[in-house]
Amino acid sequence: MSEYTLDCLGEACPVPLMKTEKELAKLNVGDLLIVAIDHSCAMKNVPEWARAQGHNVEIEEVDDGEWEVVIEKTK
């Protein structure tokens, strides 16, 4: 299992979702992708999309208005 970070700070929808989808496609099953987000729209869309794809998702607020979405690739 490897861990990767994707910095989407300052980027509005749909850019974080597009970047997350592209980056996750490169990873192996069991790998973690940590997506840094500070836009509320992306904060809703990225976890929603990842869960709909069947991946495990955890969200951690690291600062006021800044989150890390941790996605474990499951397939």
Biopython code that builds the backbone (N, CA, C, O; Angstrom):
import numpy as np
from Bio.PDB.StructureBuilder import StructureBuilder

atoms = [
    (1, "MET", "N", (0.849, -1.185, 0.000)),
    (1, "MET", "CA", (0.000, 0.000, 0.000)),
    (1, "MET", "C", (0.887, 1.238, 0.000)),
    (1, "MET", "O", (1.789, 1.372, 0.828)),
    (2, "SER", "N", (0.624, 2.125, -0.924)),
    (2, "SER", "CA", (1.350, 3.386, -1.012)),
    (2, "SER", "C", (0.398, 4.536, -0.747)),
    (2, "SER", "O", (-0.822, 4.390, -0.835)),
    (3, "GLU", "N", (0.977, 5.684, -0.420)),
    (3, "GLU", "CA", (0.184, 6.872, -0.108)),
    (3, "GLU", "C", (0.596, 8.004, -1.043)),
    (3, "GLU", "O", (1.785, 8.272, -1.219)),
    (4, "TYR", "N", (-0.379, 8.656, -1.631)),
    (4, "TYR", "CA", (-0.135, 9.745, -2.571)),
    (4, "TYR", "C", (-0.937, 10.965, -2.144)),
    (4, "TYR", "O", (-2.006, 10.839, -1.547)),
    (5, "THR", "N", (-0.416, 12.141, -2.454)),
    (5, "THR", "CA", (-1.090, 13.387, -2.096)),
    (5, "THR", "C", (-1.409, 14.171, -3.359)),
    (5, "THR", "O", (-0.595, 14.247, -4.280)),
    (6, "LEU", "N", (-2.599, 14.751, -3.392)),
    (6, "LEU", "CA", (-3.035, 15.584, -4.509)),
    (6, "LEU", "C", (-3.465, 16.933, -3.950)),
    (6, "LEU", "O", (-4.427, 17.014, -3.185)),
    (7, "ASP", "N", (-2.762, 17.983, -4.326)),
    (7, "ASP", "CA", (-3.039, 19.329, -3.821)),
    (7, "ASP", "C", (-4.028, 20.031, -4.746)),
    (7, "ASP", "O", (-3.686, 20.400, -5.869)),
    (8, "CYS", "N", (-5.248, 20.211, -4.265)),
    (8, "CYS", "CA", (-6.280, 20.913, -5.031)),
    (8, "CYS", "C", (-6.691, 22.201, -4.321)),
    (8, "CYS", "O", (-7.781, 22.720, -4.563)),
    (9, "LEU", "N", (-5.833, 22.718, -3.454)),
    (9, "LEU", "CA", (-6.142, 23.954, -2.739)),
    (9, "LEU", "C", (-6.242, 25.105, -3.727)),
    (9, "LEU", "O", (-5.398, 25.260, -4.610)),
    (10, "GLY", "N", (-7.281, 25.907, -3.567)),
    (10, "GLY", "CA", (-7.481, 27.064, -4.433)),
    (10, "GLY", "C", (-8.167, 26.748, -5.750)),
    (10, "GLY", "O", (-8.366, 27.642, -6.573)),
    (11, "GLU", "N", (-8.529, 25.496, -5.962)),
    (11, "GLU", "CA", (-9.164, 25.113, -7.224)),
    (11, "GLU", "C", (-10.651, 24.851, -7.014)),
    (11, "GLU", "O", (-11.049, 24.155, -6.080)),
    (12, "ALA", "N", (-11.454, 25.416, -7.892)),
    (12, "ALA", "CA", (-12.910, 25.279, -7.808)),
    (12, "ALA", "C", (-13.379, 24.119, -8.684)),
    (12, "ALA", "O", (-12.645, 23.637, -9.547)),
    (13, "CYS", "N", (-14.603, 23.684, -8.447)),
    (13, "CYS", "CA", (-15.219, 22.614, -9.238)),
    (13, "CYS", "C", (-15.257, 23.016, -10.709)),
    (13, "CYS", "O", (-15.432, 24.191, -11.030)),
    (14, "PRO", "N", (-15.096, 22.066, -11.578)),
    (14, "PRO", "CA", (-14.952, 20.623, -11.359)),
    (14, "PRO", "C", (-13.495, 20.151, -11.331)),
    (14, "PRO", "O", (-13.246, 18.947, -11.384)),
    (15, "VAL", "N", (-12.536, 21.067, -11.250)),
    (15, "VAL", "CA", (-11.116, 20.705, -11.350)),
    (15, "VAL", "C", (-10.679, 19.660, -10.315)),
    (15, "VAL", "O", (-10.053, 18.674, -10.702)),
    (16, "PRO", "N", (-10.978, 19.827, -9.015)),
    (16, "PRO", "CA", (-10.535, 18.801, -8.054)),
    (16, "PRO", "C", (-11.087, 17.406, -8.352)),
    (16, "PRO", "O", (-10.382, 16.410, -8.189)),
    (17, "LEU", "N", (-12.324, 17.336, -8.780)),
    (17, "LEU", "CA", (-12.919, 16.042, -9.109)),
    (17, "LEU", "C", (-12.229, 15.421, -10.318)),
    (17, "LEU", "O", (-11.940, 14.224, -10.321)),
    (18, "MET", "N", (-11.965, 16.221, -11.335)),
    (18, "MET", "CA", (-11.301, 15.720, -12.537)),
    (18, "MET", "C", (-9.890, 15.228, -12.211)),
    (18, "MET", "O", (-9.470, 14.172, -12.685)),
    (19, "LYS", "N", (-9.166, 15.996, -11.403)),
    (19, "LYS", "CA", (-7.808, 15.600, -11.019)),
    (19, "LYS", "C", (-7.821, 14.333, -10.166)),
    (19, "LYS", "O", (-6.974, 13.456, -10.331)),
    (20, "THR", "N", (-8.789, 14.246, -9.254)),
    (20, "THR", "CA", (-8.900, 13.068, -8.388)),
    (20, "THR", "C", (-9.174, 11.822, -9.218)),
    (20, "THR", "O", (-8.545, 10.783, -9.017)),
    (21, "GLU", "N", (-10.105, 11.928, -10.141)),
    (21, "GLU", "CA", (-10.452, 10.788, -10.996)),
    (21, "GLU", "C", (-9.239, 10.324, -11.802)),
    (21, "GLU", "O", (-8.980, 9.125, -11.903)),
    (22, "LYS", "N", (-8.506, 11.264, -12.368)),
    (22, "LYS", "CA", (-7.334, 10.943, -13.184)),
    (22, "LYS", "C", (-6.231, 10.302, -12.335)),
    (22, "LYS", "O", (-5.626, 9.311, -12.742)),
    (23, "GLU", "N", (-5.975, 10.872, -11.157)),
    (23, "GLU", "CA", (-4.913, 10.366, -10.281)),
    (23, "GLU", "C", (-5.261, 8.989, -9.725)),
    (23, "GLU", "O", (-4.399, 8.112, -9.659)),
    (24, "LEU", "N", (-6.509, 8.794, -9.326)),
    (24, "LEU", "CA", (-6.934, 7.518, -8.751)),
    (24, "LEU", "C", (-6.806, 6.382, -9.767)),
    (24, "LEU", "O", (-6.520, 5.244, -9.396)),
    (25, "ALA", "N", (-7.015, 6.688, -11.036)),
    (25, "ALA", "CA", (-6.912, 5.678, -12.089)),
    (25, "ALA", "C", (-5.492, 5.115, -12.189)),
    (25, "ALA", "O", (-5.308, 3.983, -12.636)),
    (26, "LYS", "N", (-4.493, 5.890, -11.780)),
    (26, "LYS", "CA", (-3.092, 5.461, -11.853)),
    (26, "LYS", "C", (-2.690, 4.553, -10.690)),
    (26, "LYS", "O", (-1.683, 3.850, -10.775)),
    (27, "LEU", "N", (-3.468, 4.563, -9.607)),
    (27, "LEU", "CA", (-3.079, 3.868, -8.386)),
    (27, "LEU", "C", (-3.481, 2.400, -8.400)),
    (27, "LEU", "O", (-4.330, 1.976, -9.184)),
    (28, "ASN", "N", (-2.853, 1.638, -7.515)),
    (28, "ASN", "CA", (-3.173, 0.225, -7.344)),
    (28, "ASN", "C", (-4.207, 0.057, -6.238)),
    (28, "ASN", "O", (-4.363, 0.928, -5.383)),
    (29, "VAL", "N", (-4.905, -1.061, -6.262)),
    (29, "VAL", "CA", (-5.867, -1.377, -5.205)),
    (29, "VAL", "C", (-5.138, -1.372, -3.864)),
    (29, "VAL", "O", (-4.058, -1.947, -3.729)),
    (30, "GLY", "N", (-5.741, -0.719, -2.880)),
    (30, "GLY", "CA", (-5.143, -0.619, -1.552)),
    (30, "GLY", "C", (-4.365, 0.663, -1.325)),
    (30, "GLY", "O", (-4.075, 1.018, -0.183)),
    (31, "ASP", "N", (-4.021, 1.364, -2.402)),
    (31, "ASP", "CA", (-3.306, 2.636, -2.272)),
    (31, "ASP", "C", (-4.229, 3.711, -1.723)),
    (31, "ASP", "O", (-5.447, 3.651, -1.894)),
    (32, "LEU", "N", (-3.632, 4.695, -1.059)),
    (32, "LEU", "CA", (-4.381, 5.827, -0.523)),
    (32, "LEU", "C", (-4.062, 7.080, -1.316)),
    (32, "LEU", "O", (-2.907, 7.341, -1.653)),
    (33, "LEU", "N", (-5.099, 7.852, -1.610)),
    (33, "LEU", "CA", (-4.943, 9.162, -2.235)),
    (33, "LEU", "C", (-5.500, 10.189, -1.264)),
    (33, "LEU", "O", (-6.673, 10.139, -0.896)),
    (34, "ILE", "N", (-4.642, 11.127, -0.851)),
    (34, "ILE", "CA", (-5.060, 12.187, 0.062)),
    (34, "ILE", "C", (-5.223, 13.457, -0.761)),
    (34, "ILE", "O", (-4.256, 13.990, -1.306)),
    (35, "VAL", "N", (-6.462, 13.932, -0.842)),
    (35, "VAL", "CA", (-6.779, 15.100, -1.659)),
    (35, "VAL", "C", (-7.004, 16.298, -0.738)),
    (35, "VAL", "O", (-7.909, 16.287, 0.096)),
    (36, "ALA", "N", (-6.172, 17.330, -0.895)),
    (36, "ALA", "CA", (-6.317, 18.561, -0.113)),
    (36, "ALA", "C", (-7.286, 19.479, -0.845)),
    (36, "ALA", "O", (-7.074, 19.818, -2.009)),
    (37, "ILE", "N", (-8.357, 19.880, -0.150)),
    (37, "ILE", "CA", (-9.440, 20.666, -0.753)),
    (37, "ILE", "C", (-9.798, 21.831, 0.156)),
    (37, "ILE", "O", (-9.820, 21.695, 1.380)),
    (38, "ASP", "N", (-10.081, 22.982, -0.456)),
    (38, "ASP", "CA", (-10.551, 24.128, 0.336)),
    (38, "ASP", "C", (-11.766, 24.800, -0.305)),
    (38, "ASP", "O", (-12.075, 25.956, -0.013)),
    (39, "HIS", "N", (-12.440, 24.075, -1.169)),
    (39, "HIS", "CA", (-13.621, 24.607, -1.846)),
    (39, "HIS", "C", (-14.816, 23.739, -1.470)),
    (39, "HIS", "O", (-14.774, 22.521, -1.647)),
    (40, "SER", "N", (-15.877, 24.347, -0.956)),
    (40, "SER", "CA", (-17.008, 23.577, -0.423)),
    (40, "SER", "C", (-17.697, 22.698, -1.464)),
    (40, "SER", "O", (-18.170, 21.610, -1.137)),
    (41, "CYS", "N", (-17.758, 23.152, -2.698)),
    (41, "CYS", "CA", (-18.381, 22.354, -3.761)),
    (41, "CYS", "C", (-17.587, 21.065, -3.982)),
    (41, "CYS", "O", (-18.164, 19.983, -4.089)),
    (42, "ALA", "N", (-16.271, 21.188, -4.049)),
    (42, "ALA", "CA", (-15.415, 20.012, -4.232)),
    (42, "ALA", "C", (-15.473, 19.106, -3.012)),
    (42, "ALA", "O", (-15.356, 17.886, -3.126)),
    (43, "MET", "N", (-15.654, 19.712, -1.849)),
    (43, "MET", "CA", (-15.741, 18.950, -0.608)),
    (43, "MET", "C", (-16.947, 18.019, -0.626)),
    (43, "MET", "O", (-16.943, 16.973, 0.023)),
    (44, "LYS", "N", (-17.964, 18.399, -1.361)),
    (44, "LYS", "CA", (-19.155, 17.557, -1.510)),
    (44, "LYS", "C", (-18.965, 16.557, -2.657)),
    (44, "LYS", "O", (-19.246, 15.369, -2.502)),
    (45, "ASN", "N", (-18.491, 17.041, -3.797)),
    (45, "ASN", "CA", (-18.430, 16.226, -5.014)),
    (45, "ASN", "C", (-17.383, 15.115, -4.986)),
    (45, "ASN", "O", (-17.659, 13.993, -5.410)),
    (46, "VAL", "N", (-16.184, 15.421, -4.490)),
    (46, "VAL", "CA", (-15.105, 14.427, -4.529)),
    (46, "VAL", "C", (-15.438, 13.197, -3.673)),
    (46, "VAL", "O", (-15.355, 12.077, -4.177)),
    (47, "PRO", "N", (-15.812, 13.366, -2.391)),
    (47, "PRO", "CA", (-16.157, 12.177, -1.600)),
    (47, "PRO", "C", (-17.375, 11.423, -2.142)),
    (47, "PRO", "O", (-17.416, 10.193, -2.125)),
    (48, "GLU", "N", (-18.362, 12.182, -2.622)),
    (48, "GLU", "CA", (-19.569, 11.570, -3.183)),
    (48, "GLU", "C", (-19.222, 10.678, -4.372)),
    (48, "GLU", "O", (-19.692, 9.545, -4.468)),
    (49, "TRP", "N", (-18.397, 11.202, -5.274)),
    (49, "TRP", "CA", (-17.989, 10.453, -6.460)),
    (49, "TRP", "C", (-17.199, 9.205, -6.059)),
    (49, "TRP", "O", (-17.454, 8.115, -6.571)),
    (50, "ALA", "N", (-16.239, 9.368, -5.143)),
    (50, "ALA", "CA", (-15.391, 8.244, -4.737)),
    (50, "ALA", "C", (-16.221, 7.131, -4.096)),
    (50, "ALA", "O", (-15.997, 5.951, -4.366)),
    (51, "ARG", "N", (-17.169, 7.507, -3.255)),
    (51, "ARG", "CA", (-18.037, 6.499, -2.624)),
    (51, "ARG", "C", (-18.901, 5.793, -3.673)),
    (51, "ARG", "O", (-19.104, 4.581, -3.603)),
    (52, "ALA", "N", (-19.403, 6.553, -4.638)),
    (52, "ALA", "CA", (-20.227, 5.971, -5.701)),
    (52, "ALA", "C", (-19.426, 4.969, -6.539)),
    (52, "ALA", "O", (-19.994, 4.037, -7.108)),
    (53, "GLN", "N", (-18.104, 5.168, -6.611)),
    (53, "GLN", "CA", (-17.228, 4.247, -7.339)),
    (53, "GLN", "C", (-16.866, 3.028, -6.492)),
    (53, "GLN", "O", (-16.223, 2.097, -6.978)),
    (54, "GLY", "N", (-17.285, 3.039, -5.217)),
    (54, "GLY", "CA", (-17.042, 1.901, -4.340)),
    (54, "GLY", "C", (-15.789, 1.997, -3.488)),
    (54, "GLY", "O", (-15.417, 1.025, -2.830)),
    (55, "HIS", "N", (-15.131, 3.149, -3.489)),
    (55, "HIS", "CA", (-13.907, 3.320, -2.706)),
    (55, "HIS", "C", (-14.237, 3.723, -1.268)),
    (55, "HIS", "O", (-15.313, 4.252, -0.992)),
    (56, "ASN", "N", (-13.301, 3.465, -0.363)),
    (56, "ASN", "CA", (-13.445, 3.883, 1.027)),
    (56, "ASN", "C", (-12.999, 5.336, 1.158)),
    (56, "ASN", "O", (-11.969, 5.727, 0.609)),
    (57, "VAL", "N", (-13.776, 6.129, 1.883)),
    (57, "VAL", "CA", (-13.498, 7.566, 1.992)),
    (57, "VAL", "C", (-13.568, 8.010, 3.448)),
    (57, "VAL", "O", (-14.499, 7.662, 4.175)),
    (58, "GLU", "N", (-12.570, 8.781, 3.858)),
    (58, "GLU", "CA", (-12.580, 9.445, 5.156)),
    (58, "GLU", "C", (-12.278, 10.914, 4.922)),
    (58, "GLU", "O", (-11.504, 11.266, 4.032)),
    (59, "ILE", "N", (-12.897, 11.772, 5.733)),
    (59, "ILE", "CA", (-12.704, 13.215, 5.595)),
    (59, "ILE", "C", (-12.179, 13.766, 6.908)),
    (59, "ILE", "O", (-12.703, 13.465, 7.980)),
    (60, "GLU", "N", (-11.137, 14.579, 6.807)),
    (60, "GLU", "CA", (-10.556, 15.203, 7.992)),
    (60, "GLU", "C", (-10.423, 16.703, 7.745)),
    (60, "GLU", "O", (-9.827, 17.128, 6.755)),
    (61, "GLU", "N", (-10.983, 17.500, 8.654)),
    (61, "GLU", "CA", (-10.824, 18.952, 8.545)),
    (61, "GLU", "C", (-9.486, 19.310, 9.177)),
    (61, "GLU", "O", (-9.290, 19.109, 10.376)),
    (62, "VAL", "N", (-8.569, 19.837, 8.378)),
    (62, "VAL", "CA", (-7.224, 20.138, 8.863)),
    (62, "VAL", "C", (-7.066, 21.590, 9.285)),
    (62, "VAL", "O", (-6.141, 21.935, 10.020)),
    (63, "ASP", "N", (-7.971, 22.433, 8.819)),
    (63, "ASP", "CA", (-7.964, 23.847, 9.165)),
    (63, "ASP", "C", (-9.367, 24.369, 8.887)),
    (63, "ASP", "O", (-10.190, 23.660, 8.308)),
    (64, "ASP", "N", (-9.639, 25.580, 9.288)),
    (64, "ASP", "CA", (-10.949, 26.163, 9.040)),
    (64, "ASP", "C", (-11.149, 26.314, 7.534)),
    (64, "ASP", "O", (-10.486, 27.132, 6.897)),
    (65, "GLY", "N", (-12.062, 25.528, 6.965)),
    (65, "GLY", "CA", (-12.335, 25.598, 5.533)),
    (65, "GLY", "C", (-11.352, 24.841, 4.669)),
    (65, "GLY", "O", (-11.304, 25.051, 3.457)),
    (66, "GLU", "N", (-10.563, 23.959, 5.274)),
    (66, "GLU", "CA", (-9.605, 23.159, 4.512)),
    (66, "GLU", "C", (-9.696, 21.709, 4.979)),
    (66, "GLU", "O", (-9.634, 21.421, 6.175)),
    (67, "TRP", "N", (-9.843, 20.806, 4.016)),
    (67, "TRP", "CA", (-10.045, 19.400, 4.336)),
    (67, "TRP", "C", (-9.062, 18.513, 3.588)),
    (67, "TRP", "O", (-8.508, 18.888, 2.554)),
    (68, "GLU", "N", (-8.865, 17.326, 4.145)),
    (68, "GLU", "CA", (-8.161, 16.263, 3.441)),
    (68, "GLU", "C", (-9.159, 15.125, 3.258)),
    (68, "GLU", "O", (-9.718, 14.608, 4.225)),
    (69, "VAL", "N", (-9.368, 14.752, 2.019)),
    (69, "VAL", "CA", (-10.235, 13.624, 1.697)),
    (69, "VAL", "C", (-9.308, 12.442, 1.419)),
    (69, "VAL", "O", (-8.528, 12.460, 0.467)),
    (70, "VAL", "N", (-9.405, 11.422, 2.258)),
    (70, "VAL", "CA", (-8.550, 10.242, 2.125)),
    (70, "VAL", "C", (-9.362, 9.153, 1.430)),
    (70, "VAL", "O", (-10.374, 8.679, 1.945)),
    (71, "ILE", "N", (-8.889, 8.772, 0.252)),
    (71, "ILE", "CA", (-9.592, 7.771, -0.555)),
    (71, "ILE", "C", (-8.718, 6.523, -0.655)),
    (71, "ILE", "O", (-7.569, 6.588, -1.092)),
    (72, "GLU", "N", (-9.278, 5.391, -0.244)),
    (72, "GLU", "CA", (-8.589, 4.110, -0.408)),
    (72, "GLU", "C", (-9.166, 3.429, -1.640)),
    (72, "GLU", "O", (-10.362, 3.144, -1.705)),
    (73, "LYS", "N", (-8.306, 3.172, -2.612)),
    (73, "LYS", "CA", (-8.760, 2.528, -3.842)),
    (73, "LYS", "C", (-9.098, 1.070, -3.549)),
    (73, "LYS", "O", (-8.262, 0.324, -3.039)),
    (74, "THR", "N", (-10.314, 0.672, -3.868)),
    (74, "THR", "CA", (-10.768, -0.679, -3.541)),
    (74, "THR", "C", (-10.942, -1.581, -4.754)),
    (74, "THR", "O", (-11.140, -2.787, -4.609)),
    (75, "LYS", "N", (-10.870, -1.002, -5.948)),
    (75, "LYS", "CA", (-11.011, -1.850, -7.144)),
    (75, "LYS", "C", (-10.312, -1.230, -8.323)),
    (75, "LYS", "O", (-10.321, -1.797, -9.415)),
]
sb = StructureBuilder()
sb.init_structure("model")
sb.init_model(0)
sb.init_chain("A")
sb.init_seg("    ")
for serial, (resi, resn, name, xyz) in enumerate(atoms, 1):
    if name == "N":
        sb.init_residue(resn, " ", resi, " ")
    sb.init_atom(name, np.array(xyz, "f"), 0.0, 1.0, " ", f" {name:<3s}", serial, name[0])
structure = sb.get_structure()
